[in-house]
Amino acid sequence: FGILSLIAGVLIVTNPFSLANIITIVVGIWFIISATLKIAIAIQFRVLNEETWLFNLVIGILTIVLGILLLVNPFNGYMVLSTYAGIMLIIYAGMDIVEQLVFRKRAAEIEKILF
């Protein structure tokens, strides 16, 4: 851990913009992974005839596109897409909250279907 911290510190001191690139790449990877899970949930919701499946699918696809854009061009993407990423995070978090509320409301029904 110490060696990695030393290397990271030297990189940041010698090239301050490298931190912005690293953060942007990590966020891009995180967006792709979480959007893949969101799409899987949307597919399951479609099977269960849940009304929100299409909205989840669209949000998942948009988030994957955003993640790919951040990976392809991290520095310019950081400057231009950071506002878009913030908006998507707010929408994504709102969807997660609504999803959990719907899940809790229908937990008994879902348990019967799954088990």
All heavy atoms as an XYZ file, in Angstrom:
901
protein
N       0.828     -1.184      0.000
C       0.000      0.000      0.000
C       0.877      1.253      0.000
O       0.562      2.223     -0.687
C      -0.940     -0.015      1.196
C      -1.882      1.151      1.233
C      -2.935      1.218      0.345
C      -1.714      2.171      2.147
C      -3.810      2.291      0.364
C      -2.577      3.241      2.189
C      -3.638      3.306      1.291
N       1.952      1.200      0.765
C       2.864      2.338      0.830
C       3.506      2.627     -0.517
O       3.643      3.793     -0.919
N       3.910      1.572     -1.216
C       4.543      1.750     -2.538
C       3.539      2.336     -3.524
O       3.863      3.255     -4.282
C       5.124      0.417     -3.045
C       6.294      0.001     -2.143
C       5.574      0.525     -4.494
C       6.823     -1.383     -2.421
N       2.306      1.821     -3.507
C       1.279      2.357     -4.403
C       0.971      3.815     -4.084
O       0.788      4.630     -4.984
C       0.006      1.516     -4.326
C       0.096      0.115     -4.908
C      -1.211     -0.643     -4.665
C       0.401      0.173     -6.395
N       0.938      4.157     -2.805
C       0.698      5.540     -2.402
C       1.830      6.445     -2.859
O       1.605      7.565     -3.312
C       0.535      5.646     -0.889
O      -0.604      4.946     -0.467
N       3.059      5.949     -2.743
C       4.220      6.717     -3.188
C       4.149      6.974     -4.691
O       4.357      8.106     -5.152
C       5.507      5.978     -2.833
C       6.813      6.647     -3.264
C       7.012      7.936     -2.502
C       7.969      5.709     -3.046
N       3.846      5.942     -5.449
C       3.738      6.087     -6.907
C       2.618      7.064     -7.254
O       2.793      7.948     -8.106
C       3.512      4.715     -7.579
C       4.772      3.852     -7.427
C       3.150      4.870     -9.048
C       4.570      2.403     -7.847
N       1.467      6.926     -6.592
C       0.347      7.828     -6.847
C       0.715      9.264     -6.495
O       0.392     10.195     -7.245
C      -0.874      7.384     -6.061
N       1.397      9.452     -5.390
C       1.817     10.793     -4.993
C       2.766     11.427     -5.996
O       2.619     12.600     -6.348
N       3.741     10.651     -6.484
C       4.679     11.165     -7.480
C       3.950     11.523     -8.778
O       4.201     12.566     -9.388
C       5.816     10.142     -7.736
C       6.649     10.521     -8.943
C       6.685     10.006     -6.501
N       3.017     10.668     -9.192
C       2.253     10.947    -10.410
C       1.427     12.222    -10.275
O       1.358     13.030    -11.203
C       1.341      9.776    -10.752
C       1.996      8.541    -11.356
C       0.970      7.424    -11.519
C       2.626      8.875    -12.696
N       0.823     12.408     -9.129
C      -0.017     13.589     -8.922
C       0.829     14.853     -8.873
O       0.450     15.886     -9.426
C      -0.872     13.434     -7.653
C      -1.916     12.338     -7.884
C      -1.554     14.741     -7.267
C      -2.666     11.918     -6.638
N       1.996     14.783     -8.240
C       2.866     15.958     -8.157
C       3.434     16.307     -9.533
O       3.480     17.474     -9.921
C       3.999     15.725     -7.134
C       5.059     16.804     -7.230
C       3.421     15.678     -5.733
N       3.873     15.302    -10.280
C       4.471     15.569    -11.588
C       3.429     15.891    -12.653
O       3.715     16.616    -13.602
C       5.321     14.378    -12.068
O       4.500     13.212    -12.129
C       6.494     14.160    -11.142
N       2.235     15.360    -12.508
C       1.181     15.611    -13.490
C      -0.150     15.738    -12.751
O      -0.876     14.759    -12.589
C       1.121     14.472    -14.515
C       0.149     14.754    -15.627
O      -0.445     15.817    -15.703
N      -0.028     13.783    -16.495
N      -0.502     16.957    -12.327
C      -1.709     17.135    -11.513
C      -2.996     16.691    -12.216
O      -3.959     16.317    -11.563
C      -1.756     18.634    -11.235
C      -0.438     19.171    -11.618
C       0.214     18.182    -12.521
N      -3.003     16.723    -13.527
C      -4.212     16.333    -14.255
C      -4.407     14.821    -14.280
O      -5.467     14.331    -14.646
C      -4.192     16.884    -15.677
C      -4.251     18.382    -15.716
C      -3.170     19.113    -16.160
C      -5.390     19.049    -15.285
C      -3.223     20.500    -16.185
C      -5.450     20.428    -15.313
C      -4.366     21.164    -15.760
N      -3.375     14.076    -13.878
C      -3.514     12.622    -13.860
C      -4.577     12.176    -12.856
O      -5.274     11.193    -13.082
C      -2.182     11.949    -13.554
O      -1.743     12.280    -12.252
N      -4.706     12.907    -11.759
C      -5.731     12.568    -10.773
C      -7.128     12.700    -11.378
O      -7.979     11.838    -11.173
C      -5.604     13.454     -9.531
C      -6.603     13.169     -8.409
C      -6.407     11.757     -7.875
C      -6.459     14.179     -7.302
N      -7.331     13.764    -12.152
C      -8.628     13.941    -12.809
C      -8.886     12.794    -13.782
O     -10.005     12.277    -13.861
C      -8.679     15.277    -13.546
N      -7.862     12.374    -14.506
C      -8.019     11.259    -15.442
C      -8.333      9.963    -14.705
O      -9.212      9.206    -15.121
C      -6.756     11.071    -16.284
C      -6.602     12.153    -17.324
O      -7.572     12.790    -17.726
N      -5.384     12.358    -17.773
N      -7.626      9.702    -13.626
C      -7.830      8.465    -12.874
C      -9.241      8.430    -12.287
O      -9.948      7.423    -12.389
C      -6.760      8.312    -11.769
C      -5.401      8.057    -12.411
C      -7.115      7.195    -10.809
C      -4.228      8.155    -11.458
N      -9.663      9.535    -11.692
C     -11.000      9.590    -11.107
C     -12.059      9.391    -12.185
O     -13.029      8.650    -11.999
C     -11.224     10.920    -10.350
C     -10.372     10.939     -9.082
C     -12.696     11.134    -10.017
C     -10.357     12.251     -8.357
N     -11.849     10.033    -13.333
C     -12.818      9.908    -14.421
C     -12.892      8.476    -14.935
O     -13.981      7.958    -15.212
C     -12.459     10.864    -15.564
O     -12.344     12.188    -15.042
C     -13.516     10.855    -16.640
N     -11.761      7.814    -15.044
C     -11.743      6.421    -15.510
C     -12.443      5.515    -14.491
O     -13.244      4.649    -14.859
C     -10.298      5.961    -15.788
C      -9.774      6.670    -17.036
C     -10.218      4.453    -15.949
C      -8.299      6.503    -17.290
N     -12.173      5.720    -13.221
C     -12.823      4.914    -12.179
C     -14.334      5.139    -12.201
O     -15.119      4.182    -12.121
C     -12.235      5.234    -10.785
C     -13.066      4.630     -9.678
C     -10.799      4.754    -10.704
N     -14.762      6.382    -12.343
C     -16.197      6.673    -12.418
C     -16.799      6.029    -13.664
O     -17.899      5.475    -13.615
C     -16.457      8.198    -12.389
C     -17.901      8.528    -12.732
C     -16.097      8.764    -11.032
N     -16.088      6.067    -14.794
C     -16.576      5.432    -16.018
C     -16.768      3.935    -15.839
O     -17.797      3.374    -16.246
N     -15.808      3.282    -15.211
C     -15.921      1.838    -14.953
C     -17.082      1.563    -14.003
O     -17.868      0.639    -14.204
C     -14.593      1.277    -14.399
C     -13.519      1.327    -15.490
C     -14.767     -0.143    -13.876
C     -12.114      1.046    -14.987
N     -17.201      2.385    -12.962
C     -18.288      2.225    -12.002
C     -19.643      2.397    -12.686
O     -20.583      1.637    -12.423
C     -18.131      3.224    -10.860
C     -19.247      3.190     -9.864
C     -19.597      2.156     -9.052
C     -20.164      4.233     -9.581
N     -20.686      2.518     -8.272
C     -21.042      3.776     -8.585
C     -20.309      5.523    -10.078
C     -22.059      4.557     -8.080
C     -21.332      6.307     -9.568
C     -22.188      5.815     -8.574
N     -19.762      3.392    -13.583
C     -21.014      3.593    -14.321
C     -21.366      2.364    -15.150
O     -22.516      1.947    -15.189
C     -20.910      4.806    -15.234
C     -21.186      6.124    -14.557
C     -21.383      6.214    -13.193
C     -21.237      7.284    -15.296
C     -21.637      7.424    -12.590
C     -21.494      8.502    -14.702
C     -21.689      8.577    -13.351
N     -20.385      1.796    -15.835
C     -20.649      0.642    -16.694
C     -21.106     -0.555    -15.857
O     -22.072     -1.249    -16.208
C     -19.414      0.305    -17.545
C     -19.187      1.416    -18.580
C     -19.569     -1.047    -18.235
C     -17.877      1.314    -19.331
N     -20.430     -0.805    -14.756
C     -20.795     -1.947    -13.907
C     -22.189     -1.756    -13.310
O     -23.032     -2.653    -13.365
C     -19.741     -2.156    -12.802
C     -18.430     -2.638    -13.427
C     -20.231     -3.150    -11.753
C     -17.249     -2.635    -12.477
N     -22.448     -0.584    -12.742
C     -23.757     -0.363    -12.115
C     -24.875     -0.326    -13.153
O     -25.988     -0.790    -12.884
C     -23.750      0.916    -11.280
O     -23.537      2.044    -12.095
N     -24.595      0.185    -14.346
C     -25.617      0.209    -15.400
C     -25.922     -1.195    -15.900
O     -27.077     -1.496    -16.236
C     -25.162      1.090    -16.552
N     -24.923     -2.050    -15.938
C     -25.156     -3.438    -16.332
C     -26.104     -4.108    -15.342
O     -27.026     -4.835    -15.739
C     -23.818     -4.199    -16.412
O     -22.956     -3.519    -17.321
C     -24.023     -5.621    -16.871
N     -25.895     -3.852    -14.070
C     -26.810     -4.390    -13.051
C     -28.208     -3.794    -13.194
O     -29.208     -4.490    -13.036
C     -26.258     -4.115    -11.653
C     -24.957     -4.839    -11.303
C     -24.426     -4.367     -9.962
C     -25.149     -6.332    -11.311
N     -28.285     -2.506    -13.519
C     -29.575     -1.846    -13.710
C     -30.327     -2.459    -14.892
O     -31.536     -2.670    -14.828
C     -29.362     -0.348    -13.932
C     -30.610      0.467    -14.134
C     -31.478      0.546    -12.923
C     -30.881      1.457    -11.899
N     -31.701      1.547    -10.676
N     -29.616     -2.793    -15.958
C     -30.242     -3.422    -17.121
C     -30.722     -4.828    -16.763
O     -31.809     -5.242    -17.168
C     -29.274     -3.424    -18.322
C     -29.096     -1.999    -18.833
C     -29.776     -4.339    -19.430
C     -28.026     -1.846    -19.886
N     -29.935     -5.559    -15.989
C     -30.361     -6.899    -15.554
C     -31.629     -6.814    -14.711
O     -32.540     -7.640    -14.861
C     -29.242     -7.579    -14.775
N     -31.700     -5.825    -13.851
C     -32.906     -5.625    -13.038
C     -34.087     -5.261    -13.935
O     -35.198     -5.745    -13.744
C     -32.668     -4.546    -11.961
C     -31.711     -5.078    -10.900
C     -33.984     -4.097    -11.325
C     -31.219     -4.026     -9.932
N     -33.842     -4.424    -14.939
C     -34.917     -4.032    -15.858
C     -35.464     -5.246    -16.598
O     -36.680     -5.372    -16.790
C     -34.404     -2.995    -16.853
N     -34.589     -6.147    -16.996
C     -35.032     -7.363    -17.697
C     -35.877     -8.226    -16.756
O     -36.915     -8.758    -17.156
C     -33.825     -8.127    -18.262
C     -33.191     -7.318    -19.397
C     -34.226     -9.509    -18.747
C     -31.844     -7.829    -19.856
N     -35.448     -8.343    -15.511
C     -36.237     -9.104    -14.537
C     -37.590     -8.434    -14.287
O     -38.604     -9.108    -14.153
C     -35.477     -9.251    -13.218
C     -34.286    -10.166    -13.309
C     -34.699    -11.579    -13.663
O     -35.712    -12.090    -13.212
N     -33.904    -12.221    -14.508
N     -37.591     -7.100    -14.228
C     -38.844     -6.370    -14.044
C     -39.781     -6.596    -15.225
O     -40.989     -6.677    -15.050
C     -38.589     -4.880    -13.859
C     -38.244     -4.472    -12.459
C     -38.174     -5.395    -11.430
C     -37.996     -3.151    -12.159
C     -37.859     -5.017    -10.143
C     -37.683     -2.757    -10.876
C     -37.622     -3.693     -9.866
N     -39.230     -6.679    -16.419
C     -40.068     -6.919    -17.602
C     -40.730     -8.297    -17.514
O     -41.911     -8.448    -17.817
C     -39.244     -6.831    -18.875
C     -40.086     -7.031    -20.117
C     -39.292     -6.735    -21.363
N     -40.165     -6.853    -22.512
C     -40.007     -7.749    -23.461
N     -38.991     -8.590    -23.423
N     -40.825     -7.795    -24.481
N     -39.949     -9.273    -17.074
C     -40.489    -10.626    -16.914
C     -41.616    -10.634    -15.886
O     -42.617    -11.341    -16.051
C     -39.360    -11.612    -16.516
C     -39.917    -12.957    -16.113
C     -38.362    -11.748    -17.656
N     -41.468     -9.832    -14.841
C     -42.471     -9.777    -13.769
C     -43.578     -8.760    -14.059
O     -44.401     -8.477    -13.188
C     -41.796     -9.424    -12.440
C     -40.748    -10.416    -11.944
C     -40.029     -9.880    -10.727
C     -41.398    -11.750    -11.646
N     -43.593     -8.201    -15.272
C     -44.592     -7.202    -15.690
C     -44.603     -5.964    -14.801
O     -45.652     -5.399    -14.515
C     -45.990     -7.818    -15.756
C     -46.101     -8.855    -16.844
O     -45.493     -8.706    -17.909
N     -46.848     -9.905    -16.586
N     -43.430     -5.543    -14.355
C     -43.302     -4.333    -13.552
C     -43.351     -3.121    -14.486
O     -42.753     -3.124    -15.556
C     -41.986     -4.360    -12.773
C     -41.731     -3.155    -11.920
C     -42.791     -2.962    -10.857
O     -43.165     -3.947    -10.207
O     -43.257     -1.834    -10.689
N     -44.061     -2.081    -14.073
C     -44.258     -0.914    -14.932
C     -42.970     -0.129    -15.197
O     -42.853      0.536    -16.225
C     -45.277      0.047    -14.310
C     -46.625     -0.550    -14.003
C     -46.679     -1.170    -12.613
O     -45.968     -0.722    -11.712
O     -47.447     -2.133    -12.453
N     -42.018     -0.176    -14.293
C     -40.829      0.672    -14.412
C     -39.691      0.034    -15.197
O     -38.605      0.603    -15.264
C     -40.307      1.045    -13.010
O     -39.943     -0.157    -12.329
C     -41.343      1.796    -12.221
N     -39.908     -1.112    -15.812
C     -38.810     -1.816    -16.473
C     -38.213     -1.000    -17.613
O     -36.989     -0.946    -17.771
C     -39.248     -3.195    -16.961
C     -40.078     -3.173    -18.214
C     -41.430     -3.105    -18.291
C     -39.594     -3.227    -19.552
N     -41.824     -3.100    -19.595
C     -40.711     -3.175    -20.397
C     -38.326     -3.310    -20.121
C     -40.609     -3.198    -21.781
C     -38.217     -3.344    -21.502
C     -39.349     -3.282    -22.319
N     -39.044     -0.328    -18.400
C     -38.540      0.414    -19.553
C     -37.702      1.604    -19.104
O     -36.642      1.887    -19.668
C     -39.691      0.865    -20.442
C     -39.297      1.565    -21.733
C     -38.434      0.647    -22.602
C     -40.532      2.004    -22.497
N     -38.149      2.300    -18.072
C     -37.399      3.438    -17.544
C     -36.041      2.980    -17.016
O     -35.012      3.618    -17.270
C     -38.205      4.144    -16.453
C     -37.605      5.431    -16.003
C     -37.540      6.520    -16.853
C     -37.089      5.551    -14.733
C     -36.971      7.712    -16.444
C     -36.526      6.737    -14.307
C     -36.470      7.823    -15.172
N     -36.017      1.861    -16.303
C     -34.754      1.302    -15.813
C     -33.829      0.941    -16.964
O     -32.620      1.168    -16.897
C     -35.009      0.058    -14.961
C     -35.413      0.390    -13.554
O     -34.916      1.331    -12.975
N     -36.319     -0.383    -13.020
N     -34.390      0.366    -18.011
C     -33.592     -0.024    -19.167
C     -32.971      1.194    -19.848
O     -31.776      1.202    -20.163
C     -34.455     -0.811    -20.164
C     -33.738     -1.343    -21.398
C     -32.728     -2.408    -21.006
C     -34.752     -1.891    -22.386
N     -33.768      2.236    -20.047
C     -33.262      3.456    -20.692
C     -32.176      4.104    -19.847
O     -31.119      4.491    -20.361
C     -34.429      4.436    -20.963
C     -33.910      5.796    -21.404
C     -35.360      3.860    -22.020
N     -32.401      4.206    -18.550
C     -31.390      4.782    -17.654
C     -30.115      3.942    -17.695
O     -29.001      4.480    -17.735
C     -31.926      4.897    -16.211
C     -33.042      5.931    -16.150
C     -30.817      5.236    -15.235
C     -32.599      7.341    -16.445
N     -30.248      2.624    -17.692
C     -29.079      1.750    -17.761
C     -28.294      1.945    -19.041
O     -27.061      2.039    -19.022
N     -28.980      2.033    -20.167
C     -28.296      2.224    -21.454
C     -27.604      3.586    -21.499
O     -26.448      3.686    -21.931
C     -29.295      2.049    -22.620
C     -29.728      0.589    -22.717
C     -28.680      2.522    -23.936
C     -30.880      0.342    -23.670
N     -28.294      4.639    -21.050
C     -27.675      5.966    -21.027
C     -26.446      5.995    -20.117
O     -25.436      6.632    -20.436
C     -28.691      7.019    -20.577
C     -29.786      7.360    -21.573
C     -30.793      8.319    -20.926
C     -29.215      7.961    -22.833
N     -26.524      5.297    -19.012
C     -25.398      5.267    -18.086
C     -24.221      4.499    -18.684
O     -23.059      4.886    -18.499
C     -25.828      4.661    -16.736
O     -26.965      5.372    -16.258
C     -24.723      4.758    -15.712
N     -24.488      3.427    -19.412
C     -23.398      2.704    -20.082
C     -22.737      3.593    -21.125
O     -21.506      3.641    -21.230
C     -23.903      1.392    -20.710
C     -24.088      0.337    -19.631
C     -22.929      0.868    -21.764
C     -24.579     -0.999    -20.127
N     -23.540      4.324    -21.888
C     -22.986      5.240    -22.897
C     -22.110      6.288    -22.220
O     -20.996      6.580    -22.674
C     -24.116      5.889    -23.721
C     -23.591      7.033    -24.574
C     -24.811      4.849    -24.585
N     -22.589      6.843    -21.115
C     -21.805      7.827    -20.378
C     -20.503      7.216    -19.867
O     -19.438      7.825    -19.976
C     -22.616      8.385    -19.215
C     -21.892      9.375    -18.314
C     -21.469     10.604    -19.086
C     -22.781      9.758    -17.152
N     -20.561      5.994    -19.338
C     -19.349      5.324    -18.860
C     -18.339      5.103    -19.969
O     -17.143      5.322    -19.783
N     -18.814      4.709    -21.133
C     -17.912      4.502    -22.273
C     -17.296      5.824    -22.705
O     -16.084      5.902    -22.982
C     -18.663      3.816    -23.436
C     -18.997      2.376    -23.050
C     -17.845      3.854    -24.723
C     -19.947      1.676    -24.004
N     -18.107      6.888    -22.753
C     -17.564      8.200    -23.119
C     -16.492      8.658    -22.129
O     -15.479      9.235    -22.519
C     -18.681      9.236    -23.192
C     -19.638      9.117    -24.371
C     -20.788     10.109    -24.228
C     -18.902      9.358    -25.681
N     -16.716      8.398    -20.863
C     -15.718      8.782    -19.863
C     -14.433      7.979    -20.012
O     -13.343      8.496    -19.780
C     -16.285      8.613    -18.452
C     -17.356      9.615    -18.049
C     -17.952      9.235    -16.698
C     -16.813     11.017    -18.009
N     -14.542      6.711    -20.406
C     -13.340      5.896    -20.600
C     -12.578      6.279    -21.862
O     -11.348      6.260    -21.882
C     -13.711      4.410    -20.661
C     -14.166      3.777    -19.358
C     -14.558      2.331    -19.593
C     -13.098      3.872    -18.292
N     -13.296      6.634    -22.912
C     -12.656      6.951    -24.188
C     -11.900      8.268    -24.122
O     -10.795      8.383    -24.637
C     -13.713      6.976    -25.327
C     -13.145      7.543    -26.601
C     -14.256      5.583    -25.560
N     -12.485      9.262    -23.483
C     -11.861     10.584    -23.437
C     -11.963     11.140    -22.026
O     -12.778     12.022    -21.757
C     -12.551     11.503    -24.455
C     -11.755     12.747    -24.723
O     -10.716     12.979    -24.124
N     -12.258     13.562    -25.621
N     -11.134     10.650    -21.115
C     -11.324     10.985    -19.698
C     -11.158     12.464    -19.363
O     -11.950     13.003    -18.611
C     -10.291     10.142    -18.970
C      -9.372      9.633    -19.976
C     -10.050      9.715    -21.300
N     -10.155     13.144    -19.920
C      -9.948     14.524    -19.476
C     -11.000     15.463    -20.048
O     -11.642     16.197    -19.314
C      -8.549     15.031    -19.820
C      -8.305     16.397    -19.255
C      -8.190     16.574    -17.886
C      -8.248     17.499    -20.075
C      -8.009     17.828    -17.347
C      -8.062     18.759    -19.541
C      -7.936     18.932    -18.183
N     -11.209     15.436    -21.352
C     -12.242     16.284    -21.933
C     -13.621     15.833    -21.458
O     -14.502     16.652    -21.243
C     -12.178     16.262    -23.461
C     -10.959     16.994    -23.977
O     -10.452     17.892    -23.322
N     -10.480     16.597    -25.131
N     -13.777     14.541    -21.313
C     -15.032     14.013    -20.787
C     -15.278     14.498    -19.378
O     -16.408     14.780    -18.993
N     -14.210     14.636    -18.602
C     -14.334     15.111    -17.223
C     -14.889     16.524    -17.207
O     -15.756     16.839    -16.409
C     -12.971     15.056    -16.543
C     -12.968     15.554    -15.132
C     -13.485     14.776    -14.110
C     -12.462     16.799    -14.818
C     -13.501     15.223    -12.806
C     -12.469     17.259    -13.519
C     -12.983     16.472    -12.522
O     -12.998     16.920    -11.239
N     -14.400     17.347    -18.111
C     -14.829     18.740    -18.134
C     -16.260     18.883    -18.649
O     -17.064     19.581    -18.070
C     -13.880     19.577    -19.004
C     -12.436     19.514    -18.547
S     -12.280     19.949    -16.820
C     -11.810     21.631    -16.965
N     -16.569     18.200    -19.726
C     -17.861     18.376    -20.381
C     -18.947     17.535    -19.731
O     -20.068     17.985    -19.521
C     -17.753     18.031    -21.887
C     -19.098     18.088    -22.565
C     -16.765     18.965    -22.565
N     -18.628     16.297    -19.382
C     -19.641     15.361    -18.924
C     -19.856     15.365    -17.412
O     -20.721     14.649    -16.921
C     -19.291     13.951    -19.384
C     -19.274     13.756    -20.896
C     -18.774     12.371    -21.240
C     -20.645     13.989    -21.475
N     -19.083     16.138    -16.691
C     -19.244     16.111    -15.239
C     -20.628     16.606    -14.820
O     -21.237     16.044    -13.911
C     -18.147     16.925    -14.563
O     -18.214     18.279    -14.961
N     -21.134     17.621    -15.481
C     -22.482     18.087    -15.175
C     -23.507     17.025    -15.539
O     -24.426     16.736    -14.760
C     -22.792     19.388    -15.939
O     -21.813     20.358    -15.586
C     -24.174     19.909    -15.597
N     -23.333     16.427    -16.703
C     -24.239     15.367    -17.131
C     -24.170     14.178    -16.171
O     -25.188     13.596    -15.818
C     -23.905     14.934    -18.554
C     -24.816     13.869    -19.098
C     -26.126     14.156    -19.422
C     -24.366     12.568    -19.268
C     -26.972     13.189    -19.909
C     -25.205     11.588    -19.755
C     -26.508     11.903    -20.082
O     -27.330     10.934    -20.556
N     -22.967     13.863    -15.744
C     -22.792     12.760    -14.801
C     -23.496     13.062    -13.482
O     -24.126     12.190    -12.891
C     -21.304     12.499    -14.561
N     -23.407     14.295    -13.030
C     -24.101     14.675    -11.799
C     -25.607     14.532    -11.926
O     -26.276     14.022    -11.026
N     -26.134     14.962    -13.050
C     -27.572     14.827    -13.288
C     -27.961     13.361    -13.336
O     -28.968     12.949    -12.747
C     -27.963     15.557    -14.595
C     -27.799     17.068    -14.418
C     -29.393     15.213    -15.004
C     -27.887     17.861    -15.693
N     -27.168     12.555    -14.039
C     -27.468     11.129    -14.122
C     -27.386     10.467    -12.751
O     -28.175      9.583    -12.444
C     -26.515     10.433    -15.103
C     -26.799     10.746    -16.554
S     -28.449     10.252    -17.073
C     -28.313      8.486    -16.977
N     -26.425     10.874    -11.935
C     -26.321     10.305    -10.587
C     -27.557     10.623     -9.759
O     -28.056      9.767     -9.017
C     -25.071     10.829     -9.882
C     -23.774     10.148    -10.244
C     -22.595     10.898     -9.623
C     -23.775      8.718     -9.768
N     -28.058     11.842     -9.891
C     -29.263     12.220     -9.157
C     -30.442     11.375     -9.626
O     -31.201     10.833     -8.816
C     -29.545     13.725     -9.321
C     -28.465     14.534     -8.594
C     -30.940     14.082     -8.802
C     -28.491     16.019     -8.906
N     -30.599     11.241    -10.943
C     -31.693     10.436    -11.492
C     -31.525      8.977    -11.077
O     -32.482      8.314    -10.672
C     -31.757     10.574    -13.021
C     -32.189     11.986    -13.404
C     -32.702      9.543    -13.639
C     -32.077     12.290    -14.880
N     -30.302      8.479    -11.187
C     -30.005      7.088    -10.852
C     -30.302      6.806     -9.382
O     -30.911      5.790     -9.043
C     -28.535      6.827    -11.185
C     -28.145      5.389    -11.260
C     -28.489      4.623    -12.369
C     -27.407      4.797    -10.256
C     -28.120      3.302    -12.460
C     -27.032      3.475    -10.332
C     -27.384      2.737    -11.444
O     -27.014      1.420    -11.528
N     -29.895      7.726     -8.516
C     -30.161      7.551     -7.084
C     -31.661      7.603     -6.808
O     -32.177      6.825     -5.998
C     -29.429      8.620     -6.283
N     -32.359      8.503     -7.490
C     -33.815      8.570     -7.334
C     -34.472      7.276     -7.766
O     -35.401      6.787     -7.105
N     -34.003      6.709     -8.868
C     -34.548      5.435     -9.338
C     -34.279      4.327     -8.331
O     -35.133      3.472     -8.107
C     -33.942      5.057    -10.689
C     -34.592      5.737    -11.855
S     -36.334      5.334    -12.003
C     -36.283      3.576    -12.185
N     -33.094      4.318     -7.743
C     -32.785      3.306     -6.737
C     -33.712      3.418     -5.535
O     -34.181      2.416     -5.000
C     -31.331      3.418     -6.281
C     -30.362      2.798     -7.266
O     -30.813      2.019     -8.137
O     -29.163      3.095     -7.170
N     -34.002      4.647     -5.120
C     -34.895      4.850     -3.983
C     -36.300      4.356     -4.327
O     -36.919      3.620     -3.550
C     -34.915      6.336     -3.564
C     -33.555      6.712     -2.958
C     -36.050      6.617     -2.579
C     -33.365      8.196     -2.750
N     -36.796      4.747     -5.501
C     -38.128      4.308     -5.922
C     -38.169      2.795     -6.055
O     -39.129      2.138     -5.636
C     -38.527      4.988     -7.253
C     -39.770      4.357     -7.849
C     -38.727      6.478     -7.048
N     -37.104      2.223     -6.615
C     -37.020      0.774     -6.789
C     -37.101      0.056     -5.443
O     -37.804     -0.951     -5.301
C     -35.684      0.449     -7.470
C     -35.672     -0.760     -8.314
C     -34.375     -0.796     -9.093
O     -33.360     -1.221     -8.514
O     -34.395     -0.398    -10.256
N     -36.399      0.560     -4.454
C     -36.422     -0.052     -3.130
C     -37.796      0.079     -2.477
O     -38.273     -0.851     -1.819
C     -35.357      0.569     -2.226
C     -33.955      0.162     -2.593
C     -33.764     -1.337     -2.487
O     -34.185     -1.973     -1.528
N     -33.124     -1.918     -3.485
N     -38.439      1.228     -2.660
C     -39.775      1.412     -2.105
C     -40.774      0.453     -2.753
O     -41.600     -0.149     -2.064
C     -40.231      2.858     -2.273
C     -39.470      3.897     -1.444
C     -39.912      5.307     -1.820
C     -39.655      3.651      0.040
N     -40.685      0.309     -4.072
C     -41.570     -0.616     -4.783
C     -41.279     -2.043     -4.327
O     -42.191     -2.836     -4.092
C     -41.406     -0.479     -6.310
C     -42.074     -1.627     -7.051
C     -41.958      0.852     -6.783
N     -39.997     -2.371     -4.201
C     -39.612     -3.710     -3.772
C     -40.150     -4.016     -2.379
O     -40.690     -5.083     -2.135
C     -38.091     -3.858     -3.818
C     -37.626     -5.232     -3.445
C     -37.707     -6.274     -4.349
C     -37.108     -5.492     -2.182
C     -37.292     -7.548     -4.014
C     -36.681     -6.754     -1.835
C     -36.766     -7.789     -2.754
N     -39.998     -3.073     -1.460
C     -40.498     -3.282     -0.091
C     -42.011     -3.414     -0.076
O     -42.556     -4.203      0.676
C     -40.064     -2.143      0.815
C     -38.608     -2.181      1.152
C     -38.215     -0.971      1.979
N     -36.787     -0.913      2.122
C     -36.141     -1.167      3.228
N     -36.803     -1.517      4.310
N     -34.840     -1.081      3.281
N     -42.668     -2.627     -0.918
C     -44.132     -2.671     -0.978
C     -44.617     -4.018     -1.504
O     -45.606     -4.553     -1.037
C     -44.643     -1.545     -1.878
C     -46.130     -1.482     -2.016
C     -46.524     -0.340     -2.926
C     -48.017     -0.345     -3.193
N     -48.401      0.677     -4.156
N     -43.871     -4.577     -2.447
C     -44.287     -5.823     -3.089
C     -43.437     -7.017     -2.673
O     -43.386     -8.017     -3.378
C     -44.224     -5.654     -4.591
C     -45.158     -4.588     -5.093
C     -45.138     -4.525     -6.570
N     -46.059     -3.507     -7.043
C     -46.100     -3.107     -8.278
N     -45.287     -3.627     -9.170
N     -46.956     -2.176     -8.648
N     -42.776     -6.927     -1.562
C     -41.863     -7.986     -1.129
C     -42.572     -9.326     -0.993
O     -42.033    -10.360     -1.399
C     -41.200     -7.602      0.193
N     -43.772     -9.328     -0.459
C     -44.498    -10.594     -0.297
C     -44.833    -11.211     -1.645
O     -44.674    -12.428     -1.843
C     -45.778    -10.354      0.507
N     -45.263    -10.371     -2.600
C     -45.562    -10.883     -3.941
C     -44.318    -11.425     -4.623
O     -44.351    -12.494     -5.245
C     -46.143     -9.760     -4.820
C     -47.475     -9.239     -4.379
C     -47.877     -8.019     -5.205
O     -47.515     -7.950     -6.396
O     -48.535     -7.131     -4.659
N     -43.230    -10.695     -4.498
C     -41.978    -11.109     -5.131
C     -41.473    -12.412     -4.517
O     -40.984    -13.298     -5.211
C     -40.927     -9.974     -5.032
C     -41.391     -8.775     -5.869
C     -39.559    -10.467     -5.494
C     -40.563     -7.532     -5.684
N     -41.624    -12.542     -3.187
C     -41.184    -13.771     -2.516
C     -41.979    -14.967     -3.019
O     -41.427    -16.043     -3.253
C     -41.344    -13.615     -1.008
C     -40.807    -14.796     -0.233
C     -40.919    -14.607      1.266
O     -41.473    -13.593      1.715
O     -40.450    -15.496      1.982
N     -43.271    -14.802     -3.227
C     -44.097    -15.892     -3.746
C     -43.675    -16.275     -5.162
O     -43.669    -17.453     -5.506
C     -45.575    -15.484     -3.730
C     -46.175    -15.427     -2.357
C     -47.619    -14.956     -2.418
C     -48.175    -14.752     -1.020
N     -49.528    -14.192     -1.051
N     -43.342    -15.279     -5.965
C     -42.938    -15.547     -7.346
C     -41.585    -16.267     -7.382
O     -41.409    -17.237     -8.114
C     -42.863    -14.239     -8.151
C     -44.268    -13.658     -8.352
C     -42.203    -14.465     -9.506
C     -44.277    -12.268     -8.930
N     -40.644    -15.810     -6.571
C     -39.293    -16.367     -6.602
C     -39.190    -17.712     -5.899
O     -38.415    -18.568     -6.296
C     -38.302    -15.389     -5.973
C     -38.104    -14.082     -6.731
C     -37.160    -13.165     -5.958
C     -37.565    -14.333     -8.132
N     -39.964    -17.892     -4.836
C     -39.834    -19.117     -4.056
C     -41.104    -19.917     -4.141
O     -41.466    -20.766     -3.541
C     -39.462    -18.818     -2.598
C     -38.179    -18.046     -2.494
C     -38.171    -16.707     -2.167
C     -36.968    -18.668     -2.750
C     -37.000    -16.002     -2.060
C     -35.789    -17.965     -2.649
C     -35.800    -16.621     -2.307
